[in-house]
Amino acid sequence: MTNLLTEAFRKAQNLPDYLQNELAEQLIEDIEHEIKWQQVLSQPQDMKLDQLAAKALSDSMNGKTREMGFDEL
């Protein structure tokens, strides 16, 4: 454990129990989300994004697209 995290836990232990529990819940949620992101990012990306980009470029070159603003979507 890093010194900074150790210091954070040391300071948190002086808080009331309900605040300690809130901090713990937030930290656990953040850790779970980070683990999920790391798993997603570590997986090889399939060719789907490349295929979608190629189709979008082809559609644009063939006049099958039109320029729009976000409020027109």
Secondary structure as the mmCIF struct_conf table of DSSP 4:
data_model
#
loop_
_struct_conf.conf_type_id
_struct_conf.id
_struct_conf.beg_label_comp_id
_struct_conf.beg_label_asym_id
_struct_conf.beg_label_seq_id
_struct_conf.end_label_comp_id
_struct_conf.end_label_asym_id
_struct_conf.end_label_seq_id
HELX_RH_AL_P HELX_RH_AL_P1 ASN A 3 ALA A 12
TURN_TY1_P TURN_TY1_P1 GLN A 13 ASN A 14
BEND BEND1 LEU A 15 LEU A 15
HELX_RH_AL_P HELX_RH_AL_P2 ASP A 17 SER A 42
BEND BEND2 GLN A 43 GLN A 43
HELX_LH_PP_P HELX_LH_PP_P1 PRO A 44 GLN A 45
TURN_TY1_P TURN_TY1_P2 MET A 47 MET A 47
HELX_RH_AL_P HELX_RH_AL_P3 LYS A 48 MET A 61
TURN_TY1_P TURN_TY1_P3 ASN A 62 GLY A 63
HELX_RH_3T_P HELX_RH_3T_P1 PHE A 70 GLU A 72
#
